[in-house]
């Protein structure tokens, strides 16, 4: 059977509530006894051993459950711009799947319109990303742009502004106005946002740091920016 494999209690549960079809759920007897929602799923549920589940998942971090699901369907990055005052995260070269998953989780909880990654040099949706996102990949539109800088240029229009996060950003993150549509652009840890992608943004913003370490994890940066936008919008 072609498709994707998910593992972990929250990713599988969210898949049963999400957009793609779940064809089969494999679960240990012990896990099944603690997951009452399994009684209501449309997919076939098969009780099996942890060894078979681990082999299917390719991980020992499966929490006694895995599922066969349809392949993940990516959104069109241009369609994300059609939302009312869209709140979007764009990632430039974030290759760590756990960082991507954590960012997806924050974006979905913040009510973002979606997330965009470039076609090359970035993590994409996998079982590891789904696990790190606690299943948020099943609910947040995620798009792939052929070229991030070109997409940001196409995104320029009245009411949508793009902000690149940078340690030396021209504006403190709380001083920028995120009440209109906004795209937060974050780069890989260490190298940051690439110059051409940076040039396609309207403004750079920074998060002041008071400690000895010189940078935040990219997923933490995403969360700070997203919820500052939520704060500003809720104050309107």
Secondary structure, DSSP 8 states (H G I E B T S, - for coil): --SEEEESHHHHHHHHTSSS-EEEEEE-HHHHHT-GGGGG-SSEEEE--HHHHHHHHTSS--TTEEEEE-----B-TTGGGGSTT-EEEEEES---HHHHHHHHHHHHHTT-SEEEEESSSS----HHHHHHTTTGGGTS-EEEES-HHHHHHHH-BTTEEEEEE-TT-SEETTTS--SSEEEEEEEBTTTBS-HHHHHTSSEEEE----SSS----HHHHHHHHHHHHHHHHHT-
